[in-house]
Amino acid sequence: DHPSSTLGVAAGSSLLALKSIIYHPFSSLCLSRSYLNPRFM
Protein backbone atom coordinates (compact mmCIF):
# COMPACT_ATOMS: atom_id res chain seq x y z
CA ASP A 1 0.00 0.00 0.00
CA HIS A 2 1.03 3.60 -0.65
CA PRO A 3 -1.00 5.79 1.70
CA SER A 4 0.80 8.95 0.59
CA SER A 5 -0.14 8.44 -3.07
CA THR A 6 -3.72 7.58 -2.11
CA LEU A 7 -3.87 10.73 -0.02
CA GLY A 8 -2.43 12.70 -2.92
CA VAL A 9 -5.07 11.39 -5.32
CA ALA A 10 -7.83 12.16 -2.81
CA ALA A 11 -6.45 15.65 -2.22
CA GLY A 12 -6.11 16.24 -5.97
CA SER A 13 -9.65 15.14 -6.73
CA SER A 14 -11.10 17.18 -3.86
CA LEU A 15 -9.05 20.18 -4.99
CA LEU A 16 -10.40 19.75 -8.53
CA ALA A 17 -13.96 19.55 -7.19
CA LEU A 18 -13.40 22.63 -5.03
CA LYS A 19 -11.92 24.49 -7.99
CA SER A 20 -14.88 23.61 -10.21
CA ILE A 21 -17.29 24.73 -7.47
CA ILE A 22 -15.44 28.04 -7.12
CA TYR A 23 -15.05 28.66 -10.85
CA HIS A 24 -18.52 27.54 -11.91
CA PRO A 25 -20.96 28.46 -9.12
CA PHE A 26 -23.69 29.51 -11.52
CA SER A 27 -23.55 26.38 -13.67
CA SER A 28 -23.51 24.11 -10.61
CA LEU A 29 -26.43 26.08 -9.17
CA CYS A 30 -28.40 25.66 -12.39
CA LEU A 31 -27.46 21.99 -12.51
CA SER A 32 -28.63 21.34 -8.95
CA ARG A 33 -31.79 23.34 -9.61
CA SER A 34 -32.56 21.34 -12.72
CA TYR A 35 -32.11 18.14 -10.71
CA LEU A 36 -34.27 19.39 -7.84
CA ASN A 37 -36.93 21.06 -9.98
CA PRO A 38 -37.25 19.70 -13.54
CA ARG A 39 -39.87 22.34 -14.37
CA PHE A 40 -37.19 25.01 -13.92
CA MET A 41 -35.78 24.01 -17.31
Sequence and secondary structure as in RCSB ss.txt:
>XXXX:A:sequence
DHPSSTLGVAAGSSLLALKSIIYHPFSSLCLSRSYLNPRFM
>XXXX:A:secstr
  HHHHHHHHHHHHHHHHHHHHH HHHHHHHHHHHH GGG 
